[in-house]
Amino acid sequence: MNSSSIQKINFAFAALLIGMVGYFIFWGLGYTNHNHTMLFLLATLFGVFMAFNIGGNDVANSFGTSVGAGTLTIPQALLIAAIFEVSGAVIAGGEVTDTIRKGIVDLKEMHLEPMQFVYIMMSALLAAALWLLFATKKRLSRVHHPRHYRRHRRQRAMLGHDQRRRQYVFFNPMGQLG
């Protein structure tokens, strides 16, 4: 790929990003009836920042070996990652939203005003995004976010693992549980 085609691809992805974020802001402001506009815009900024950090960390972990070995070029890895990162967010995003909305904090047990909870969650979002940025920049390995923990819980439940004891699973050469 020459430099001009890479610039065209970069421009296309930048335009797509700006379009999607713009549409989300338009939709979100309508959904919230333009209440707390600045708070909504700040939360959107934090969310986009977090999404970039998750995507960057995932791509670095997933494609570092392939690019380093010369199997894929950086543009090829970024294109593949863009397709599958967005597909994963669209396919599994509803489950993540349900977990956050229903499965993490029971607001009935907490004595908080709703706006206090909004500030707490935005702080957590920004802190997690900054941590992922730092960890990725410092090349710290095995950085996990909630999606990994949920996957591991499902795997343990499928295999009948008790949370209090450690069991190991082995696969035979045919890929079956041994």
C-alpha positions as CSV (number, residue, x, y, z in Angstrom):
1,M,0.0,0.0,0.0
2,N,1.3,3.4,-0.8
3,S,1.0,6.5,1.3
4,S,-1.9,8.1,-0.5
5,S,-4.1,5.0,-0.1
6,I,-3.3,4.8,3.6
7,Q,-4.3,8.4,4.0
8,K,-7.6,7.8,2.2
9,I,-8.3,4.8,4.5
10,N,-7.4,7.0,7.5
11,F,-9.7,9.7,6.3
12,A,-12.5,7.3,5.7
13,F,-12.2,5.9,9.2
14,A,-12.0,9.4,10.7
15,A,-15.1,10.4,8.9
16,L,-16.9,7.3,10.0
17,L,-15.9,7.9,13.6
18,I,-17.0,11.6,13.5
19,G,-20.3,10.6,11.9
20,M,-21.1,7.9,14.4
21,V,-20.2,10.0,17.4
22,G,-22.1,12.9,15.9
23,Y,-25.2,10.7,15.4
24,F,-24.9,9.3,19.0
25,I,-24.7,12.8,20.4
26,F,-27.8,13.9,18.3
27,W,-29.7,10.8,19.4
28,G,-28.6,11.0,23.0
29,L,-29.5,14.7,23.4
30,G,-32.9,13.9,22.0
31,Y,-33.3,10.9,24.3
32,T,-32.4,12.9,27.4
33,N,-34.6,15.9,26.3
34,H,-31.5,18.1,26.4
35,N,-31.2,17.7,30.2
36,H,-27.6,17.9,31.5
37,T,-26.2,18.6,28.1
38,M,-22.7,19.3,29.2
39,L,-22.7,16.2,31.5
40,F,-23.9,14.1,28.6
41,L,-21.2,15.5,26.2
42,L,-18.5,14.9,28.9
43,A,-19.8,11.3,29.4
44,T,-19.7,10.7,25.7
45,L,-16.1,12.0,25.5
46,F,-15.1,9.7,28.3
47,G,-16.9,6.8,26.6
48,V,-15.1,7.4,23.3
49,F,-11.8,7.7,25.1
50,M,-12.5,4.4,26.9
51,A,-13.5,2.7,23.6
52,F,-10.3,3.8,22.0
53,N,-8.2,2.5,24.9
54,I,-10.0,-0.9,24.9
55,G,-9.7,-1.2,21.2
56,G,-6.0,-0.2,21.2
57,N,-5.2,-2.6,24.0
58,D,-7.1,-5.5,22.3
59,V,-5.4,-4.8,19.0
60,A,-2.0,-4.6,20.6
61,N,-2.5,-7.9,22.4
62,S,-4.2,-9.7,19.5
63,F,-2.1,-8.5,16.5
64,G,1.3,-7.7,18.0
65,T,2.7,-11.1,17.2
66,S,1.2,-11.3,13.7
67,V,2.6,-7.9,12.8
68,G,5.9,-8.6,14.5
69,A,6.3,-11.8,12.6
70,G,5.5,-10.1,9.3
71,T,2.3,-12.2,8.7
72,L,0.2,-9.0,8.6
73,T,1.0,-5.5,7.8
74,I,-0.1,-2.8,10.2
75,P,-2.9,-1.5,7.9
76,Q,-4.2,-5.1,7.4
77,A,-4.2,-5.7,11.2
78,L,-6.0,-2.4,11.8
79,L,-8.6,-3.2,9.1
80,I,-9.3,-6.7,10.5
81,A,-9.4,-5.3,14.1
82,A,-11.8,-2.6,13.1
83,I,-14.2,-5.1,11.6
84,F,-14.1,-7.5,14.5
85,E,-13.9,-4.9,17.4
86,V,-17.0,-3.1,16.0
87,S,-18.8,-6.5,15.4
88,G,-18.0,-7.6,18.9
89,A,-19.3,-4.3,20.4
90,V,-22.5,-4.5,18.3
91,I,-23.2,-8.2,19.0
92,A,-22.2,-8.3,22.7
93,G,-22.9,-4.6,23.6
94,G,-26.5,-5.4,24.8
95,E,-25.2,-7.9,27.3
96,V,-22.6,-5.5,28.7
97,T,-25.3,-2.8,29.0
98,D,-27.6,-5.2,30.9
99,T,-24.8,-6.2,33.2
100,I,-24.0,-2.6,34.0
101,R,-27.6,-1.6,34.3
102,K,-28.8,-4.5,36.4
103,G,-25.9,-6.7,37.6
104,I,-23.3,-4.5,39.2
105,V,-24.8,-2.2,41.7
106,D,-28.1,-2.4,43.5
107,L,-29.2,1.3,43.8
108,K,-31.9,0.4,46.3
109,E,-29.2,-0.6,48.8
110,M,-27.2,2.6,48.3
111,H,-28.2,5.9,49.7
112,L,-27.2,8.1,46.8
113,E,-28.9,10.7,44.7
114,P,-29.1,9.7,41.1
115,M,-26.7,12.5,40.0
116,Q,-24.2,11.3,42.6
117,F,-24.2,7.9,41.1
118,V,-23.7,9.5,37.6
119,Y,-20.6,11.2,38.9
120,I,-19.3,8.1,40.5
121,M,-19.8,6.1,37.3
122,M,-18.2,8.8,35.1
123,S,-15.2,8.8,37.5
124,A,-14.9,5.1,37.2
125,L,-15.1,5.3,33.4
126,L,-12.4,7.9,33.2
127,A,-10.1,6.1,35.7
128,A,-10.4,2.8,33.8
129,A,-9.7,4.6,30.5
130,L,-6.6,6.3,32.0
131,W,-5.4,3.0,33.4
132,L,-5.8,1.2,30.1
133,L,-3.9,4.1,28.3
134,F,-1.1,3.9,30.9
135,A,-0.9,0.1,30.8
136,T,-0.9,-0.1,27.1
137,K,1.7,2.7,26.7
138,K,3.9,0.9,29.3
139,R,3.3,-2.4,27.5
140,L,2.0,-4.1,30.6
141,S,0.7,-7.5,29.6
142,R,-2.5,-9.1,30.5
143,V,-4.6,-6.0,31.1
144,H,-8.2,-7.1,31.5
145,H,-11.5,-5.3,31.5
146,P,-14.9,-6.5,32.6
147,R,-15.6,-8.4,29.4
148,H,-12.8,-10.8,30.3
149,Y,-14.1,-11.5,33.8
150,R,-17.6,-12.1,32.6
151,R,-16.2,-14.6,30.0
152,H,-14.2,-16.4,32.6
153,R,-17.2,-16.7,34.9
154,R,-19.2,-18.2,32.1
155,Q,-16.4,-20.7,31.2
156,R,-16.1,-21.7,34.9
157,A,-19.8,-22.2,35.1
158,M,-19.9,-24.3,31.9
159,L,-17.1,-26.5,33.2
160,G,-18.7,-26.9,36.6
161,H,-15.8,-25.2,38.5
162,D,-16.3,-24.3,42.1
163,Q,-15.2,-20.7,42.8
164,R,-13.4,-21.8,46.0
165,R,-11.1,-24.4,44.5
166,R,-8.8,-24.4,41.5
167,Q,-9.2,-27.0,38.9
168,Y,-7.3,-27.4,35.7
169,V,-8.7,-28.3,32.3
170,F,-6.7,-30.2,29.8
171,F,-7.3,-30.7,26.1
172,N,-6.2,-33.8,24.2
173,P,-4.6,-33.5,20.8
174,M,-8.0,-33.6,19.1
175,G,-9.1,-30.5,21.0
176,Q,-11.5,-32.4,23.3
177,L,-11.6,-32.0,27.1
178,G,-9.4,-34.5,28.6
